[in-house]
Amino acid sequence: MAMAQMAGDPWQGLRIDAVRITLIPQPESGETRTALEDRVRRALDLFPGTAFRNLFLDWGLSKLKSEPWVGDAQAELMPGDSGGVVIEVRVTVSDQAKASARAPAFPNLHQGADSLVKVKLMASGLAYANHNAWYGQPGAFVGANPLASKPAGAGWAPWAEGATEVGIQGIGPITSSVYAYGSLSWLQSGSVGSELFTNEPRTYGGLEDAYAGLIFGKTWNDGARLVFNLSAGRQPFQIADGMLIRITAGNGFDRAGLQLNPRWAADNLLLAEARYNTWRIQTFQLDPDELPAIDSRTIINGVNIDAGLGTARQWGLTWLYVPQSDYGYYTPSAAGTRAGLEVIDARLSWLPTAPGGAGPYAKTELGYQINHVNSFPMRAWAGYVEGGYTLAGLRFSPSLSYRLSYFSGDNPATTTYERWDPLLSGGTPEEWVQGINHYNMFQDSNVIAQRIQVQLRPSRTTEVVPQLWLFNADQTNNLGGTLAQLAGRTLGWELNLTGKYYPTRHLYFQGSIAITGPLSGVDGAVDGHLTPWVSAMLLALVNY
């Protein structure tokens, strides 16, 4: 279920890096400008470090438009330098009294001074083509996969996918300080052509969003904020940059949409969150929406703490526990399950410059897994270090970064199981899909990956991201992966290029091309000749 390479909504769930406010016309007085910007921030109630949600942005804009001094308020979104989203809000200041309340415009069905009901609408289409998928030898990589009925292989294999989500969502007051919110939607998806696992046309429809929540708190005169957020139901969830939890729903196979990845909502998420200024604590129980044919009945309980949100220095701690799961662990002589798994994770980030400014940044994360309940003891490690520099003064404002990541493999000579469990890792190629093609063969387990990445911004609405990858294995034993035994530790390389165009926050276009080649650890483990894998993709998305 961790095959996703696209996001149904490319912004939803990303960390808010910055909220930029532009007043039109700009007040001449600095004090007036500061006072109005503060009123805009209070109405928006969106702050750096929190997860982005379209509903809450639309709610903030609706509240702004109800202010007597606001003629109009619009927002645009753009990617941050280190994986987040930047919200740019333009507010037209008016000194004329409003004659009457304006009728809500699409997608809003109702908007009041502190309430909003709106249509949720997403429509997307994707064209994809592989040349020599699985290095032209699909039997070696997915021959034992019961869901791979007619996989793509040698030659070109094109296919197309589409998805539409329609629903209703809203937020409004219960009391002067307590607000209720929720979302309900239906998602229909379809695929036609020869994709990675099958060439059978498929369509599938099902409930996507079905959640409700309460949000309440207090803001003091000095600007201190205490906010509580309680929610339950079908909704997406992620921790930090997604190394542990990012993909909470399965796509592909009978559900179609393998690469389009339109589904993100878990079967159920119980979430209690408290935030005080730059501190946040979350407690949750997560039941991911796995594909029915391979549903492992996994439940994940957890506590997540973040500090320094929206500041230059941030850190976080996460503890996870899996009380039940049928997900399998395998050694050459025994089998076990994920049930009883505990995860301890710590992360640090140093982001000293404002998004769009010149300067360095650095991030690191370290995870440790143990399991004393399994039929054999488990101890596994994973982590990464990443450093980058943004050259804002140069043309296209390039941001260059290097990341080294490590996910342990199992050494069969020990009695301990050391293979890292990837849980729900994934997302996009800039997150934890490590290689557009390579990730389909070797996900985030028993792999050491080096990534050189450049982010280029030819304009404020375009971004170009080339990546160069080199992959090695931690152990030649790869039982539980696509190849059970490797001939060596050198796995492969990949060069890919992704282009993005986002003319408005409701329109998004993306294209990518990737070429991936095998190295001796894979080549020597497969009978037959392996050829480089080439893929190309075009995506268009409308989202409200």
Secondary structure, DSSP 4 states (H G I P E B T S, - for coil): -----S-SSSSTT-BEEEEEEEEESPPSSHHHHHHHHHHHHHHH---TTSBP-HHHHHHHHHHHHTSTTEEEEEEEEEE-TTS-EEEEEEEEE--SPPSSPPPP-TTEEEE-SS-EEEEEEEEEEEEEEEESGGGG-HHHHHTT-TT-SS---SSEEEEEEEEEEEEEEEEEESSSSEEEEEEEEEEEEEEEE--SS----EEEEEEEEEEEEEEEEEE-TTS-EEEEEEEEEE-----TTSSSB---B--SGGG--TTT------SEEEEEEEEETTEEEEEEEEE-B--GGG----EEEEEEEEESTTSSEEEEEEEEEEEE---EEE-SS-EEESTT-EEEEEEEEE--S-TTSSEEEEEEEEEEEEESSSSS-EEEEEEEEEEEEE-TTSTT--EEEEEEEEE----TTSSSB-PPP-TB---STTTT--STTHHHHS-SSSEEEEEEEEEEEEETTEEEEEEEEEEE-S-SB-TTSSSSB-SSSEEEEEEEEEEEEEEETTEEEEEEEEEEEE-HHHHTTSSS----EEEEEEEEEEE-
